[in-house]
Amino acid sequence: MSSKPVYNNESISMLKGADRVRKRPAVIFGSDNLEGCIHSFFEILSNSIDEAREGYGKSIKITRFSDGSLEVEDFGRGIPLDFNLKENRYNWELVYCELYAGGKYQNNMQGNYEFSLGLNGLGACATQYASEYFDVTVFRDGFKYHLSFKKGEVCGSLEKEPYRFKRTGTVQRWKPDNDVFTETLIPIDSFKETIKRQSVVNSGIEFVLKDDATGEEYTFSYPEGIKGYCQELSEMKGITEPCFFESQGKGRDKEDRDDYKVKAEVAFCFNNEINVLEYYHNSSFLEHGGSPDKAVRNAFVSVIDKQIRQREKYKANESKITFQDVADSLILVTNTFSTQTSYENQTKKAINNKFVQDFMTDLIKSQLEIWFIENKMLGDKVVEQMLINKRSRENAEKTRVNLKKKFMGSIDINNRIKKFVDCRSRDVSKREIYIVEGDSALGAVKLGRDAEFQGIMPVRGKILNCLKADYDAIFKSEIITDLVKVLGCGVEIERKHTKDLSAFSLESLRWNKVIICTDADVDGFQIRTLILAMIYRLMPTLIEKGYVYVAESPLFEITYKPKSKKEEEKTLFAFNEKEKAEILAKYDNSCLYIQRSKGLGENEPEMMWQTTMNPKSRRLIKICPEDAKKTAEIFDLLLGDNLAGRKSHIENSGHLYLDMLDI
């Protein structure tokens, strides 16, 4: 029996050097996966952005090489790498081999970087430590410097040689290490997204991205900054044109803290089709917002609620708007800077500066009030849209609660749903539900099925066209609500201005296969299409995930009566005209009796099992939308309001389906 390890004074150890990052990359980069790898790239890029924003170089070049290595080149002053008398060490050691060493700690006291994205002195060192190799070339003070690292260790010494050209700047090329990150090949789209965001909030800088593998080159530049970006997002369809304002201030987070500078830019417009909220601080995209988000929420709700009350637009006892009602029709981008920043962590996805929040709240309130005064007619439109959003949200929430009660509660569906026939198995991976046409089909299918794993749900007649009906009408239909209850997964409802309305849960689906089984005639095809339309409208995930099937039923029943007594009479089934022709050719000169297949209700149980329900011999068509847009267009053409399109489709393609008609 092995003994447990001893826990004593020597059990405590400390990570040193590169191991501080290589063994725990998530501490610095947020994760050790692709997201962390992308963040390591941003650490290097942000240093070049800080330099350019201070006025040193107006262009930054980024190259993505086919082997996964990356290069960032700027035209700033160049990172100082020579000997530092104050620290009694070389600067290259401080920048690339020491965490918490950098040139941005004095930015609140007129240092080199007033509004800096990099603050903690971690990024360059951490990225170097996390790289398979890391090469640095610097041009400054009339010299060219070069330095190389491998696996976090310096290779050789600092190379320094005279350089007679005037250019200055820094070129850093490195390859993220597979021993550190689980993924290191960053997709080109990730670079585009990151660099585009930086071009938006750094209007004076041009970013050039080159994909070495394809030779493609992309240039990103927004001369108008966040105002131009806001205009682009609005796509010229807004209720209002973009409004832009900016301001600067000075304050502190607590009485016992030092004052610091804040600069804020805000661009917004109202749009009833598109909604976007993006916050940036010192160029870093604040995915989780923090102080700017709180300021925006407080200011917009306060001012718009006041405008609604002044116009007396609230109904009696009506609750006030929420920020969600505003956000549903708001495009807003904020770009803030401060000489002191309290990020939630090194990944810089949120800030919590109290003064930034207070400053922005006052700024947005005052400017928004001025906007409503100067734009009375547009202000009326905005107020009306906010109330539409609010009432839509409230109605949607009522619908969600009612649907949850109706479909997601624990109910005994065997007793509550008429004519539903369950199967014995409780193993969802084996259970199949046959949605059959009419009560007559129920009998044959019930007798022909395998009761261990096949359940049956009959539908009576043609169900409601769910693509044309509204939700209230849909959920008044007993057939549809019974079907939803039998499936057990709830419904997905899309509302324009409301999120999280769905009561849908794929884990609650009670079946592994949902099989639509109708007659092979015009009425059967229409019922099949209506059921598919219902699933497509109310629970499209079932189609996307491959749970929905159509059971093919034979078009012809062919009885073979041999002339010789040695052969037995047998029944053959043809599912289409081609198969019928093949059977006729095979049994040439034989006595064959061909009849159009009867409806499901007239079939013998044995025939139902053989042709439609036996997993070994049945034919199922899996419903798999390859293109969501195309699927929507086809459903709209066949069942929607596109009457002209449907007429044209029948005129041009109707002859292809004549063999389905019993004429």
Backbone hydrogen bonds, N-H to C=O, Kabsch-Sander energy under -0.5 kcal/mol:
donor,donor_aa,acceptor,acceptor_aa,energy
8,N,6,V,-0.7
11,S,8,N,-1.9
12,I,9,N,-0.9
19,D,16,K,-1.4
20,R,17,G,-1.6
21,V,18,A,-1.8
22,R,18,A,-2.8
23,K,19,D,-1.7
27,V,24,R,-1.2
28,I,24,R,-0.5
28,I,25,P,-0.9
29,F,25,P,-3.1
30,G,26,A,-1.7
37,C,33,N,-2.0
38,I,34,L,-2.6
39,H,35,E,-2.0
40,S,36,G,-1.9
41,F,37,C,-1.6
42,F,38,I,-2.0
43,E,39,H,-1.7
44,I,40,S,-1.1
45,L,41,F,-2.3
46,S,42,F,-2.9
47,N,43,E,-1.0
48,S,44,I,-1.3
49,I,45,L,-2.1
50,D,46,S,-2.5
51,E,47,N,-1.6
52,A,48,S,-2.3
53,R,49,I,-2.8
54,E,50,D,-1.1
55,G,52,A,-1.7
56,Y,51,E,-1.8
57,G,55,G,-0.8
60,I,206,E,-2.2
61,K,73,E,-2.8
62,I,208,V,-3.2
63,T,71,E,-2.5
64,R,210,K,-2.7
65,F,63,T,-0.6
65,F,69,S,-2.6
68,G,65,F,-1.9
70,L,174,W,-3.3
71,E,63,T,-1.9
72,V,172,Q,-2.3
73,E,61,K,-2.9
74,D,170,T,-2.5
75,F,59,S,-0.6
84,N,89,R,-3.0
85,L,83,F,-0.7
88,N,84,N,-1.6
89,R,84,N,-1.3
91,N,82,D,-2.7
92,W,81,L,-1.4
93,E,90,Y,-0.6
94,L,90,Y,-1.4
95,V,91,N,-3.1
96,Y,92,W,-2.3
97,C,93,E,-1.7
98,E,94,L,-0.7
100,Y,121,G,-1.1
101,A,98,E,-0.6
101,A,121,G,-1.5
107,N,104,K,-0.6
109,M,106,Q,-2.0
110,Q,107,N,-0.6
111,G,106,Q,-0.9
114,E,112,N,-0.5
116,S,114,E,-0.7
119,L,117,L,-0.5
126,A,122,L,-3.1
127,T,123,G,-2.5
128,Q,124,A,-2.1
129,Y,125,C,-2.6
130,A,126,A,-1.6
131,S,128,Q,-1.5
132,E,175,K,-3.4
133,Y,175,K,-0.7
134,F,149,F,-2.1
135,D,173,R,-3.6
136,V,147,L,-3.0
137,T,171,V,-2.8
138,V,145,Y,-2.1
139,F,169,G,-2.8
140,R,138,V,-0.5
140,R,143,F,-2.0
143,F,140,R,-2.0
144,K,161,E,-3.1
145,Y,138,V,-3.1
146,H,159,E,-2.1
147,L,136,V,-2.2
148,S,155,C,-0.6
149,F,134,F,-1.9
150,K,153,E,-2.9
151,K,131,S,-0.6
151,K,132,E,-1.3
153,E,150,K,-2.3
155,C,148,S,-3.0
156,G,154,V,-0.6
159,E,146,H,-2.8
161,E,144,K,-1.9
163,Y,142,G,-3.0
169,G,139,F,-2.2
170,T,74,D,-0.5
171,V,137,T,-3.2
172,Q,72,V,-2.4
173,R,135,D,-2.5
174,W,70,L,-2.3
175,K,133,Y,-1.9
177,D,130,A,-2.3
180,V,177,D,-1.5
181,F,177,D,-2.6
182,T,32,D,-3.2
186,I,184,T,-1.2
190,S,187,P,-0.8
191,F,187,P,-1.2
192,K,188,I,-2.3
193,E,189,D,-2.4
194,T,190,S,-2.3
195,I,191,F,-3.0
196,K,192,K,-2.6
197,R,193,E,-2.0
198,Q,194,T,-1.7
199,S,195,I,-2.2
200,V,196,K,-1.8
201,V,197,R,-1.6
202,N,198,Q,-0.8
205,I,202,N,-2.1
206,E,58,K,-2.6
207,F,220,F,-2.4
208,V,60,I,-2.5
209,L,207,F,-0.5
209,L,218,Y,-3.4
210,K,62,I,-2.9
210,K,208,V,-0.5
211,D,216,E,-2.9
212,D,64,R,-2.3
212,D,210,K,-0.8
213,A,64,R,-0.7
214,T,211,D,-0.6
215,G,211,D,-2.5
216,E,211,D,-0.6
218,Y,209,L,-3.3
220,F,207,F,-3.0
222,Y,199,S,-0.6
225,G,222,Y,-1.9
227,K,224,E,-1.3
228,G,224,E,-0.6
229,Y,225,G,-1.9
230,C,226,I,-2.4
231,Q,227,K,-2.1
232,E,228,G,-2.1
233,L,229,Y,-2.5
234,S,230,C,-1.9
235,E,231,Q,-0.9
235,E,232,E,-0.6
236,M,231,Q,-0.7
237,K,234,S,-2.0
239,I,270,F,-2.4
240,T,270,F,-1.7
243,C,268,F,-3.2
245,F,266,V,-2.1
247,S,264,A,-2.0
249,G,262,V,-2.7
251,G,260,Y,-2.0
257,R,254,K,-1.8
260,Y,251,G,-2.8
262,V,249,G,-2.6
263,K,337,F,-2.5
264,A,247,S,-2.8
265,E,335,N,-1.8
266,V,245,F,-2.7
267,A,333,V,-2.4
268,F,243,C,-2.2
269,C,331,I,-2.1
271,N,329,S,-2.1
276,V,330,L,-1.7
278,E,332,L,-2.2
280,Y,334,T,-1.7
281,H,284,S,-2.4
282,N,336,T,-3.2
284,S,281,H,-2.4
286,L,279,Y,-3.1
286,L,284,S,-0.5
287,E,285,F,-1.4
288,H,349,K,-2.8
289,G,286,L,-0.9
289,G,349,K,-0.6
290,G,288,H,-1.4
291,S,351,I,-2.2
294,K,290,G,-2.2
295,A,291,S,-2.1
296,V,292,P,-2.5
297,R,293,D,-2.4
298,N,294,K,-2.3
299,A,295,A,-2.7
300,F,296,V,-2.4
301,V,297,R,-1.8
302,S,298,N,-2.0
303,V,299,A,-2.5
304,I,300,F,-2.4
305,D,301,V,-2.2
306,K,302,S,-1.7
307,Q,303,V,-2.1
308,I,304,I,-2.3
309,R,305,D,-2.1
310,Q,306,K,-2.4
311,R,307,Q,-1.7
312,E,309,R,-1.0
313,K,308,I,-2.2
318,E,315,K,-2.1
325,D,322,T,-0.5
326,V,322,T,-1.1
327,A,323,F,-3.5
328,D,324,Q,-1.7
329,S,326,V,-1.9
330,L,327,A,-1.5
331,I,269,C,-2.7
332,L,276,V,-2.6
332,L,330,L,-0.5
333,V,267,A,-2.8
334,T,278,E,-2.1
335,N,265,E,-2.8
336,T,280,Y,-2.6
337,F,263,K,-2.7
339,T,261,K,-1.7
343,Y,341,T,-0.8
344,E,350,A,-2.6
348,K,345,N,-1.8
351,I,289,G,-1.3
352,N,342,S,-2.3
357,Q,353,N,-1.7
358,D,354,K,-2.5
359,F,355,F,-3.1
360,M,356,V,-2.4
361,T,357,Q,-2.3
362,D,358,D,-2.2
363,L,359,F,-2.2
364,I,360,M,-2.8
365,K,361,T,-2.3
366,S,362,D,-2.2
367,Q,363,L,-2.3
368,L,364,I,-2.8
369,E,365,K,-2.3
370,I,366,S,-1.8
371,W,367,Q,-2.2
372,F,368,L,-2.1
373,I,369,E,-1.7
374,E,370,I,-2.5
375,N,371,W,-1.5
379,G,375,N,-2.7
380,D,376,K,-2.1
381,K,377,M,-1.7
382,V,378,L,-2.4
383,V,379,G,-2.5
384,E,380,D,-2.3
385,Q,381,K,-2.4
386,M,382,V,-2.5
387,L,383,V,-1.9
388,I,384,E,-2.1
389,N,385,Q,-2.6
390,K,386,M,-2.3
391,R,387,L,-2.7
392,S,388,I,-2.3
393,R,389,N,-2.5
394,E,390,K,-2.4
395,N,391,R,-2.4
396,A,392,S,-2.5
397,E,393,R,-2.4
398,K,394,E,-2.0
399,T,395,N,-2.5
400,R,396,A,-2.8
401,V,397,E,-2.5
402,N,398,K,-2.7
403,L,399,T,-2.9
404,K,400,R,-2.4
405,K,401,V,-2.2
406,K,402,N,-2.4
407,F,403,L,-3.3
408,M,403,L,-0.6
408,M,404,K,-1.7
411,I,409,G,-0.9
413,I,411,I,-1.3
415,N,412,D,-1.0
416,R,412,D,-2.0
417,I,413,I,-1.9
418,K,416,R,-0.6
420,F,417,I,-1.2
421,V,456,I,-2.9
422,D,420,F,-0.5
424,R,451,A,-2.1
425,S,452,E,-2.7
428,V,426,R,-0.9
430,K,427,D,-2.1
431,R,427,D,-1.2
432,E,453,F,-2.8
433,I,513,K,-2.4
434,Y,432,E,-0.5
434,Y,455,G,-2.8
435,I,433,I,-0.6
435,I,515,I,-3.2
436,V,434,Y,-0.8
436,V,457,M,-1.4
437,E,517,C,-1.0
438,G,436,V,-0.8
438,G,459,V,-2.8
441,A,437,E,-0.6
442,L,438,G,-0.9
443,G,439,D,-1.0
444,A,440,S,-0.9
445,V,441,A,-2.6
446,K,442,L,-2.7
447,L,443,G,-2.1
448,G,444,A,-1.8
449,R,445,V,-1.5
451,A,449,R,-0.7
453,F,450,D,-1.3
454,Q,450,D,-2.0
455,G,432,E,-3.4
455,G,453,F,-0.6
456,I,421,V,-2.9
457,M,434,Y,-2.9
459,V,436,V,-2.5
461,G,459,V,-0.9
466,C,464,L,-1.1
468,K,465,N,-1.3
469,A,465,N,-1.7
474,I,470,D,-2.3
475,F,471,Y,-2.6
476,K,473,A,-0.8
477,S,473,A,-0.5
477,S,474,I,-1.3
478,E,476,K,-0.6
481,T,477,S,-2.4
482,D,478,E,-2.3
483,L,479,I,-2.1
484,V,480,I,-2.4
485,K,481,T,-2.2
486,V,482,D,-2.4
487,L,483,L,-2.3
488,G,484,V,-2.2
490,G,484,V,-0.5
492,E,538,L,-4.5
493,I,491,V,-0.5
495,R,493,I,-0.6
495,R,498,T,-0.7
498,T,495,R,-1.1
503,A,491,V,-1.7
504,F,491,V,-0.6
505,S,489,C,-2.8
508,S,505,S,-1.5
509,L,506,L,-1.4
510,R,487,L,-2.4
512,N,431,R,-2.9
513,K,431,R,-1.2
514,V,547,Y,-3.0
515,I,433,I,-3.0
515,I,513,K,-0.6
516,I,514,V,-0.5
516,I,549,Y,-2.8
517,C,435,I,-3.1
517,C,515,I,-0.5
521,D,519,D,-1.2
525,F,521,D,-2.8
526,Q,522,V,-2.1
527,I,523,D,-2.5
528,R,524,G,-2.5
529,T,525,F,-2.3
530,L,526,Q,-2.4
531,I,527,I,-2.3
532,L,528,R,-2.4
533,A,529,T,-2.4
534,M,530,L,-2.0
535,I,531,I,-2.3
536,Y,532,L,-2.8
537,R,533,A,-2.2
538,L,534,M,-2.8
539,M,535,I,-2.5
542,L,539,M,-1.8
543,I,539,M,-0.5
543,I,540,P,-0.7
544,E,540,P,-2.5
545,K,541,T,-2.7
546,G,543,I,-1.2
547,Y,542,L,-3.0
548,V,542,L,-0.6
549,Y,514,V,-3.1
550,V,621,I,-2.2
551,A,516,I,-2.8
552,E,550,V,-0.6
552,E,619,R,-2.7
555,L,574,A,-1.7
556,F,574,A,-2.6
557,E,595,Q,-2.8
558,I,556,F,-0.6
558,I,572,L,-3.2
559,T,557,E,-0.6
559,T,593,Y,-2.9
560,Y,558,I,-0.6
560,Y,570,K,-3.3
561,K,559,T,-0.7
561,K,591,C,-2.8
567,E,564,S,-0.9
570,K,560,Y,-1.8
572,L,558,I,-3.7
574,A,556,F,-2.2
580,K,576,N,-1.9
581,A,577,E,-2.3
582,E,578,K,-2.0
583,I,579,E,-2.1
584,L,580,K,-2.4
585,A,581,A,-2.2
586,K,582,E,-2.1
587,Y,583,I,-2.3
588,D,585,A,-1.0
590,S,587,Y,-1.8
591,C,561,K,-0.6
592,L,590,S,-1.0
593,Y,559,T,-2.3
594,I,592,L,-0.6
595,Q,557,E,-1.8
597,S,555,L,-2.6
602,E,599,G,-1.7
603,N,599,G,-0.5
603,N,600,L,-1.1
608,M,604,E,-2.2
609,W,605,P,-2.4
610,Q,606,E,-2.4
611,T,607,M,-2.8
612,T,608,M,-2.1
613,M,608,M,-1.3
613,M,609,W,-0.5
614,N,609,W,-2.5
617,S,614,N,-1.4
618,R,614,N,-3.0
619,R,611,T,-0.7
620,L,618,R,-0.5
621,I,550,V,-3.1
622,K,620,L,-0.6
623,I,548,V,-2.6
624,C,622,K,-0.8
626,E,624,C,-0.7
631,T,627,D,-2.6
632,A,628,A,-2.3
633,E,629,K,-2.1
634,I,630,K,-2.4
635,F,631,T,-2.5
636,D,632,A,-2.4
637,L,633,E,-2.2
638,L,634,I,-2.5
639,L,635,F,-3.0
640,G,635,F,-0.7
640,G,636,D,-1.3
642,N,636,D,-0.9
643,L,641,D,-2.2
646,R,642,N,-2.2
647,K,643,L,-2.4
648,S,644,A,-2.3
649,H,645,G,-2.3
650,I,646,R,-2.2
651,E,647,K,-2.3
652,N,648,S,-2.4
653,S,649,H,-2.7
654,G,650,I,-1.9
656,L,653,S,-1.7
657,Y,654,G,-1.6
658,L,655,H,-1.0
660,M,657,Y,-1.6
661,L,658,L,-1.5
663,I,661,L,-1.7
